[in-house]
Amino acid sequence: MATCEIEHEPLGVALVLSAWNYPIYTAIPQVAAAISAGNC
């Protein structure tokens, strides 16, 4: 029986600039966009 394997490779590094003392909710849209683009 044949098998199929898929290997995921990251596209690169994602940089999110956000203030350290500001809520994390400002960074969530940028992180979500990077993950949905396949960069994880």
C-alpha positions as CSV (number, residue, x, y, z in Angstrom):
1,M,0.0,0.0,0.0
2,A,1.4,3.4,-0.9
3,T,1.8,6.1,1.6
4,C,1.8,9.9,1.2
5,E,3.8,12.2,3.5
6,I,3.6,16.0,3.6
7,E,6.4,18.0,5.2
8,H,5.7,21.6,6.2
9,E,8.6,24.1,6.0
10,P,8.4,27.6,7.4
11,L,8.6,30.4,4.9
12,G,10.7,32.6,7.2
13,V,10.7,34.7,10.3
14,A,7.8,36.8,11.4
15,L,8.5,40.0,13.3
16,V,5.8,41.6,15.4
17,L,6.7,45.0,17.0
18,S,4.5,45.8,19.9
19,A,4.9,47.7,23.1
20,W,5.9,45.5,26.1
21,N,3.5,47.2,28.5
22,Y,0.5,47.3,26.1
23,P,-2.1,44.4,26.0
24,I,-1.2,41.4,23.9
25,Y,-4.4,42.0,21.9
26,T,-2.6,44.4,19.6
27,A,-0.2,41.7,18.5
28,I,-2.8,39.0,17.9
29,P,-3.9,40.1,14.4
30,Q,-0.3,40.1,13.2
31,V,0.5,36.7,14.7
32,A,-2.8,35.3,13.3
33,A,-1.9,36.6,9.8
34,A,1.5,35.0,9.9
35,I,0.1,31.6,11.0
36,S,-2.7,31.6,8.5
37,A,-0.1,32.4,5.7
38,G,1.6,29.2,6.6
39,N,4.6,30.6,8.4
40,C,4.6,28.5,11.5
